Amino acid sequence: MEHTRQERIERLIQKELGEMFLLQTKAMPGVIVSVSRCRVSPDLSYCNTYLSVFPSARAAEIVENISKNVRQVRGDLGNRLRHQLRIIPELRFFVDDTLDYLERIDELLKK
């Protein structure tokens, strides 16, 4: 039962953060930020969020900038989810490098 609730909250946070970052990156031409995965702790106090950034050369810079403004992001998320969640989990952002990893494996297989 608890696991199902966690998954619902993960999907909800992923969807809302994705929409927020989509609106924010419209002002930055040539940059796309998407939320590839959210993992909420069992007690719903923390949410590890993995961001996929294109171009990947700027990924560390963008995720670091988002992490510096985590209070604002959490506040905006709270405003969006105020009717669905009572407590918004602490957000932690990480770079999702699975696409780079797949690209590297593809290059190795072509050799």
PAMILUM-167675 format. One record per residue (C-alpha): residue number from 1; x, y, z; chain. Coordinates in nm, 4 decimals. Layout:
% PAMILUM-167675
<node><nuba>NUM</nuba><xx>X</xx><yy>Y</yy><zz>Z</zz><gumi>A</gumi></node>
...
END
This chain:
% PAMILUM-167675
<node><nuba>1</nuba><xx>0.0000</xx><yy>0.0000</yy><zz>0.0000</zz><gumi>A</gumi></node>
<node><nuba>2</nuba><xx>0.2722</xx><yy>0.2464</yy><zz>0.0989</zz><gumi>A</gumi></node>
<node><nuba>3</nuba><xx>0.4749</xx><yy>0.1675</yy><zz>-0.2122</zz><gumi>A</gumi></node>
<node><nuba>4</nuba><xx>0.1835</xx><yy>0.2628</yy><zz>-0.4382</zz><gumi>A</gumi></node>
<node><nuba>5</nuba><xx>0.1499</xx><yy>0.5977</yy><zz>-0.2637</zz><gumi>A</gumi></node>
<node><nuba>6</nuba><xx>0.5217</xx><yy>0.6641</yy><zz>-0.3080</zz><gumi>A</gumi></node>
<node><nuba>7</nuba><xx>0.4968</xx><yy>0.5932</yy><zz>-0.6804</zz><gumi>A</gumi></node>
<node><nuba>8</nuba><xx>0.1974</xx><yy>0.8251</yy><zz>-0.7202</zz><gumi>A</gumi></node>
<node><nuba>9</nuba><xx>0.3821</xx><yy>1.1053</yy><zz>-0.5417</zz><gumi>A</gumi></node>
<node><nuba>10</nuba><xx>0.6959</xx><yy>1.0435</yy><zz>-0.7499</zz><gumi>A</gumi></node>
<node><nuba>11</nuba><xx>0.4957</xx><yy>1.0719</yy><zz>-1.0737</zz><gumi>A</gumi></node>
<node><nuba>12</nuba><xx>0.3163</xx><yy>1.3831</yy><zz>-0.9513</zz><gumi>A</gumi></node>
<node><nuba>13</nuba><xx>0.6393</xx><yy>1.5598</yy><zz>-0.8529</zz><gumi>A</gumi></node>
<node><nuba>14</nuba><xx>0.8089</xx><yy>1.4545</yy><zz>-1.1782</zz><gumi>A</gumi></node>
<node><nuba>15</nuba><xx>0.5220</xx><yy>1.5925</yy><zz>-1.3861</zz><gumi>A</gumi></node>
<node><nuba>16</nuba><xx>0.5040</xx><yy>1.9251</yy><zz>-1.2026</zz><gumi>A</gumi></node>
<node><nuba>17</nuba><xx>0.8806</xx><yy>1.9819</yy><zz>-1.1957</zz><gumi>A</gumi></node>
<node><nuba>18</nuba><xx>0.8976</xx><yy>1.8979</yy><zz>-1.5659</zz><gumi>A</gumi></node>
<node><nuba>19</nuba><xx>0.6368</xx><yy>2.1613</yy><zz>-1.6438</zz><gumi>A</gumi></node>
<node><nuba>20</nuba><xx>0.8147</xx><yy>2.4164</yy><zz>-1.4241</zz><gumi>A</gumi></node>
<node><nuba>21</nuba><xx>1.1523</xx><yy>2.3600</yy><zz>-1.5911</zz><gumi>A</gumi></node>
<node><nuba>22</nuba><xx>0.9923</xx><yy>2.3661</yy><zz>-1.9360</zz><gumi>A</gumi></node>
<node><nuba>23</nuba><xx>0.8546</xx><yy>2.7142</yy><zz>-1.8676</zz><gumi>A</gumi></node>
<node><nuba>24</nuba><xx>1.1831</xx><yy>2.8359</yy><zz>-1.7194</zz><gumi>A</gumi></node>
<node><nuba>25</nuba><xx>1.4023</xx><yy>2.7075</yy><zz>-2.0025</zz><gumi>A</gumi></node>
<node><nuba>26</nuba><xx>1.1946</xx><yy>2.8776</yy><zz>-2.2710</zz><gumi>A</gumi></node>
<node><nuba>27</nuba><xx>1.3965</xx><yy>3.1898</yy><zz>-2.1879</zz><gumi>A</gumi></node>
<node><nuba>28</nuba><xx>1.7222</xx><yy>2.9992</yy><zz>-2.2499</zz><gumi>A</gumi></node>
<node><nuba>29</nuba><xx>1.7465</xx><yy>2.9179</yy><zz>-2.6224</zz><gumi>A</gumi></node>
<node><nuba>30</nuba><xx>1.9179</xx><yy>2.5913</yy><zz>-2.7080</zz><gumi>A</gumi></node>
<node><nuba>31</nuba><xx>1.8763</xx><yy>2.4336</yy><zz>-2.3629</zz><gumi>A</gumi></node>
<node><nuba>32</nuba><xx>1.6319</xx><yy>2.1586</yy><zz>-2.2714</zz><gumi>A</gumi></node>
<node><nuba>33</nuba><xx>1.5873</xx><yy>2.0376</yy><zz>-1.9132</zz><gumi>A</gumi></node>
<node><nuba>34</nuba><xx>1.3681</xx><yy>1.7388</yy><zz>-1.8418</zz><gumi>A</gumi></node>
<node><nuba>35</nuba><xx>1.3010</xx><yy>1.5427</yy><zz>-1.5251</zz><gumi>A</gumi></node>
<node><nuba>36</nuba><xx>1.3918</xx><yy>1.1839</yy><zz>-1.6031</zz><gumi>A</gumi></node>
<node><nuba>37</nuba><xx>1.3269</xx><yy>1.0294</yy><zz>-1.2627</zz><gumi>A</gumi></node>
<node><nuba>38</nuba><xx>1.2123</xx><yy>1.1124</yy><zz>-0.9101</zz><gumi>A</gumi></node>
<node><nuba>39</nuba><xx>1.2692</xx><yy>0.8898</yy><zz>-0.6094</zz><gumi>A</gumi></node>
<node><nuba>40</nuba><xx>1.0859</xx><yy>0.9711</yy><zz>-0.2871</zz><gumi>A</gumi></node>
<node><nuba>41</nuba><xx>1.2042</xx><yy>0.8272</yy><zz>0.0446</zz><gumi>A</gumi></node>
<node><nuba>42</nuba><xx>0.9627</xx><yy>0.5931</yy><zz>0.2270</zz><gumi>A</gumi></node>
<node><nuba>43</nuba><xx>0.8844</xx><yy>0.8595</yy><zz>0.4875</zz><gumi>A</gumi></node>
<node><nuba>44</nuba><xx>0.8216</xx><yy>1.1158</yy><zz>0.2070</zz><gumi>A</gumi></node>
<node><nuba>45</nuba><xx>1.0746</xx><yy>1.3605</yy><zz>0.3496</zz><gumi>A</gumi></node>
<node><nuba>46</nuba><xx>1.3272</xx><yy>1.3586</yy><zz>0.0625</zz><gumi>A</gumi></node>
<node><nuba>47</nuba><xx>1.2970</xx><yy>1.3461</yy><zz>-0.3124</zz><gumi>A</gumi></node>
<node><nuba>48</nuba><xx>1.6000</xx><yy>1.2710</yy><zz>-0.5286</zz><gumi>A</gumi></node>
<node><nuba>49</nuba><xx>1.5363</xx><yy>1.4223</yy><zz>-0.8694</zz><gumi>A</gumi></node>
<node><nuba>50</nuba><xx>1.7416</xx><yy>1.3307</yy><zz>-1.1747</zz><gumi>A</gumi></node>
<node><nuba>51</nuba><xx>1.7589</xx><yy>1.5886</yy><zz>-1.4514</zz><gumi>A</gumi></node>
<node><nuba>52</nuba><xx>1.8471</xx><yy>1.5239</yy><zz>-1.8125</zz><gumi>A</gumi></node>
<node><nuba>53</nuba><xx>1.9978</xx><yy>1.8332</yy><zz>-1.9744</zz><gumi>A</gumi></node>
<node><nuba>54</nuba><xx>2.0633</xx><yy>1.8984</yy><zz>-2.3414</zz><gumi>A</gumi></node>
<node><nuba>55</nuba><xx>2.3328</xx><yy>1.9941</yy><zz>-2.4338</zz><gumi>A</gumi></node>
<node><nuba>56</nuba><xx>2.5044</xx><yy>1.7689</yy><zz>-2.1821</zz><gumi>A</gumi></node>
<node><nuba>57</nuba><xx>2.8103</xx><yy>1.9974</yy><zz>-2.1686</zz><gumi>A</gumi></node>
<node><nuba>58</nuba><xx>2.6063</xx><yy>2.2445</yy><zz>-1.9617</zz><gumi>A</gumi></node>
<node><nuba>59</nuba><xx>2.4413</xx><yy>1.9821</yy><zz>-1.7403</zz><gumi>A</gumi></node>
<node><nuba>60</nuba><xx>2.6601</xx><yy>2.0319</yy><zz>-1.4329</zz><gumi>A</gumi></node>
<node><nuba>61</nuba><xx>2.6251</xx><yy>2.4094</yy><zz>-1.4512</zz><gumi>A</gumi></node>
<node><nuba>62</nuba><xx>2.2458</xx><yy>2.4013</yy><zz>-1.4829</zz><gumi>A</gumi></node>
<node><nuba>63</nuba><xx>2.1931</xx><yy>2.1418</yy><zz>-1.2088</zz><gumi>A</gumi></node>
<node><nuba>64</nuba><xx>2.4234</xx><yy>2.3399</yy><zz>-0.9784</zz><gumi>A</gumi></node>
<node><nuba>65</nuba><xx>2.2218</xx><yy>2.6557</yy><zz>-1.0500</zz><gumi>A</gumi></node>
<node><nuba>66</nuba><xx>1.8955</xx><yy>2.4742</yy><zz>-0.9768</zz><gumi>A</gumi></node>
<node><nuba>67</nuba><xx>2.0434</xx><yy>2.3319</yy><zz>-0.6556</zz><gumi>A</gumi></node>
<node><nuba>68</nuba><xx>2.1398</xx><yy>2.6817</yy><zz>-0.5406</zz><gumi>A</gumi></node>
<node><nuba>69</nuba><xx>1.7785</xx><yy>2.7919</yy><zz>-0.5896</zz><gumi>A</gumi></node>
<node><nuba>70</nuba><xx>1.6234</xx><yy>2.4822</yy><zz>-0.4337</zz><gumi>A</gumi></node>
<node><nuba>71</nuba><xx>1.4209</xx><yy>2.6851</yy><zz>-0.1819</zz><gumi>A</gumi></node>
<node><nuba>72</nuba><xx>1.2485</xx><yy>2.8777</yy><zz>-0.4593</zz><gumi>A</gumi></node>
<node><nuba>73</nuba><xx>1.1880</xx><yy>2.5601</yy><zz>-0.6626</zz><gumi>A</gumi></node>
<node><nuba>74</nuba><xx>1.0403</xx><yy>2.3851</yy><zz>-0.3583</zz><gumi>A</gumi></node>
<node><nuba>75</nuba><xx>0.8200</xx><yy>2.6873</yy><zz>-0.2852</zz><gumi>A</gumi></node>
<node><nuba>76</nuba><xx>0.6902</xx><yy>2.6972</yy><zz>-0.6429</zz><gumi>A</gumi></node>
<node><nuba>77</nuba><xx>0.6300</xx><yy>2.3221</yy><zz>-0.6305</zz><gumi>A</gumi></node>
<node><nuba>78</nuba><xx>0.4431</xx><yy>2.3685</yy><zz>-0.3024</zz><gumi>A</gumi></node>
<node><nuba>79</nuba><xx>0.2182</xx><yy>2.6289</yy><zz>-0.4617</zz><gumi>A</gumi></node>
<node><nuba>80</nuba><xx>0.1400</xx><yy>2.3919</yy><zz>-0.7490</zz><gumi>A</gumi></node>
<node><nuba>81</nuba><xx>0.0775</xx><yy>2.0895</yy><zz>-0.5250</zz><gumi>A</gumi></node>
<node><nuba>82</nuba><xx>-0.0850</xx><yy>2.2572</yy><zz>-0.2259</zz><gumi>A</gumi></node>
<node><nuba>83</nuba><xx>-0.4120</xx><yy>2.0717</yy><zz>-0.2811</zz><gumi>A</gumi></node>
<node><nuba>84</nuba><xx>-0.2536</xx><yy>1.7288</yy><zz>-0.3405</zz><gumi>A</gumi></node>
<node><nuba>85</nuba><xx>0.0280</xx><yy>1.7109</yy><zz>-0.0827</zz><gumi>A</gumi></node>
<node><nuba>86</nuba><xx>0.0346</xx><yy>1.8369</yy><zz>0.2724</zz><gumi>A</gumi></node>
<node><nuba>87</nuba><xx>0.4143</xx><yy>1.8339</yy><zz>0.3045</zz><gumi>A</gumi></node>
<node><nuba>88</nuba><xx>0.6491</xx><yy>1.8919</yy><zz>0.0118</zz><gumi>A</gumi></node>
<node><nuba>89</nuba><xx>0.9635</xx><yy>1.6762</yy><zz>0.0405</zz><gumi>A</gumi></node>
<node><nuba>90</nuba><xx>1.3134</xx><yy>1.8252</yy><zz>0.0472</zz><gumi>A</gumi></node>
<node><nuba>91</nuba><xx>1.4417</xx><yy>1.8269</yy><zz>-0.3102</zz><gumi>A</gumi></node>
<node><nuba>92</nuba><xx>1.7870</xx><yy>1.7111</yy><zz>-0.4172</zz><gumi>A</gumi></node>
<node><nuba>93</nuba><xx>1.8922</xx><yy>1.7411</yy><zz>-0.7803</zz><gumi>A</gumi></node>
<node><nuba>94</nuba><xx>2.1356</xx><yy>1.5190</yy><zz>-0.9695</zz><gumi>A</gumi></node>
<node><nuba>95</nuba><xx>2.2528</xx><yy>1.4951</yy><zz>-1.3294</zz><gumi>A</gumi></node>
<node><nuba>96</nuba><xx>2.1062</xx><yy>1.1987</yy><zz>-1.5151</zz><gumi>A</gumi></node>
<node><nuba>97</nuba><xx>2.3827</xx><yy>1.0817</yy><zz>-1.7458</zz><gumi>A</gumi></node>
<node><nuba>98</nuba><xx>2.2198</xx><yy>0.7650</yy><zz>-1.8793</zz><gumi>A</gumi></node>
<node><nuba>99</nuba><xx>2.1952</xx><yy>0.9100</yy><zz>-2.2316</zz><gumi>A</gumi></node>
<node><nuba>100</nuba><xx>2.5678</xx><yy>0.9867</yy><zz>-2.2322</zz><gumi>A</gumi></node>
<node><nuba>101</nuba><xx>2.6340</xx><yy>0.6364</yy><zz>-2.1037</zz><gumi>A</gumi></node>
<node><nuba>102</nuba><xx>2.4216</xx><yy>0.4809</yy><zz>-2.3794</zz><gumi>A</gumi></node>
<node><nuba>103</nuba><xx>2.5926</xx><yy>0.6941</yy><zz>-2.6404</zz><gumi>A</gumi></node>
<node><nuba>104</nuba><xx>2.9332</xx><yy>0.5817</yy><zz>-2.5147</zz><gumi>A</gumi></node>
<node><nuba>105</nuba><xx>2.8308</xx><yy>0.2151</yy><zz>-2.5262</zz><gumi>A</gumi></node>
<node><nuba>106</nuba><xx>2.6977</xx><yy>0.2638</yy><zz>-2.8792</zz><gumi>A</gumi></node>
<node><nuba>107</nuba><xx>3.0316</xx><yy>0.4127</yy><zz>-2.9871</zz><gumi>A</gumi></node>
<node><nuba>108</nuba><xx>3.2212</xx><yy>0.1216</yy><zz>-2.8347</zz><gumi>A</gumi></node>
<node><nuba>109</nuba><xx>2.9995</xx><yy>-0.1331</yy><zz>-3.0097</zz><gumi>A</gumi></node>
<node><nuba>110</nuba><xx>3.0505</xx><yy>0.0317</yy><zz>-3.3481</zz><gumi>A</gumi></node>
<node><nuba>111</nuba><xx>3.4278</xx><yy>-0.0121</yy><zz>-3.3263</zz><gumi>A</gumi></node>
END
